[in-house]
Amino acid sequence: MVDSFNGWRLTMVDSLDTMFIMDLHDEFQETIPIVANMTFALREGAFASFFETVIHYLGGLLSVYALSGETILLTRADDLGRMLLPAFNTTHGLPMYAVNTVYGKTRTGWTGSNILWAEALSCQMEYKYLTHLTGRKEYFDSVKRIMDLMNDADVKDSQFATKWSVTTGKPTSNQFSVGAFADSAHEYLLKQWLLTAKSKPKARDMYLRNVEAILNNLLYISTNRSLLYVTDIINSSPPHNFEHLSCFLPDLLTLGVHTLDLSPHDKELHQWAAQGLAYTCWITYADHETGLAPDVMYMTCTSVDTQHPRGRRWMDLVEAWEAEGCPGRVPPGLKEAPPVKDSAQCDYYTMKPDYMLQPETVESFYIMWRTTGDEIWREHGWEVFQAIEREAKTASGYASLFSVEKSPARLKDEMPRAWHAAESPLGSAYLWST
């Protein structure tokens, strides 16, 4: 059996850095003896999800250690990092789906012998930081092997597939995406370069190639309001689905603009993409009666014709606009059309109407505000926060919504794990006020 969260007080661990940032020091100190007694033990036959355990438990302990300097937090992180190492014992170093932290046995998951690209790369920051703190070379070597594999992989135009074989070390899908199967992997390329004091050019160069592939292949313009959106490529064709999870991309792009030595044109291009995508993410909230956004949408798009041989692909339209001398001075996809409440005027059809209390959009608004100084992003974030308070708050917490279409919304009897902590719009809302 694989338990994604292991029964190790996930909410507490994931909340530690939030407590510290919010100056809840009495509550924080109450957790230290509890953390000190954690063993991360699993009975024989039970398995911990490698990906979820790394990003929540290991990442949670390391982030709060960086803030507080409490030695026991690093000690427990070191214990957990060591206990998870058997996951890397594969032919090419790609981590197994799950591991038993006591017996070292591993197992596959719902993808069989494949691993998602997000699962493969979303351990770089945690293990490289753990190496820096402990000096244990085995941590660094384990994750460096994955980066070397990806850097040397025979991947067309840096379009990294969403699934990879643990057995062969090669891609096994024809999907290139920034959605659920790949999202955090894109983030870890840039952020591990920043974490290592900009000392690892391989991660930086992979990020730049990766972003070029995203801009050239995944960005399109909708038909009615000319909204900029990001989709997937499956078997060389875009399905024109747009996931709420993809709304992390604006914050990644604008962070890259403000930390990388880009050419003036690339800096402008990346920032245009960040601005247009962030606005579209906001529109998907503002269009709905609840003020919240659906989980997945299908974007209306222009069919392929002689005028649009690849549909309304954003880079094609930008290049044509630049060739014409940049008429109107506003790039395609950045005109910021107003919200609409009539679904007939909308640029998309809702595929999954539920709202899962996901943080990606609000996080992007926060980073857009901090990098550009434009107060509109803080205002949009406040609007989302107010909608969450109005539609999702209950007497005992916050609940996911069945649908964003009608207010008051019908609520699910669930609150996503660690929602008050690491993966919450509330954290960004607090930072806006600091």
Helices and strands as residue ranges (DSSP letters): E 2-3, H 10-21, H 25-36, E 47-49, H 50-52, I 53-58, H 59-68, H 71-84, G 85-88, E 98-99, E 106-107, E 114-116, H 117-121, H 124-134, H 137-152, G 156-158, E 163-165, E 175-176, H 183-195, H 201-217, E 219-221, E 228-230, E 233-234, E 241-243, G 244-248, H 249-257, H 264-286, E 296-299, H 314-323, G 343-345, E 348-352, H 360-372, H 375-391, E 393-394, E 397-398, H 425-432
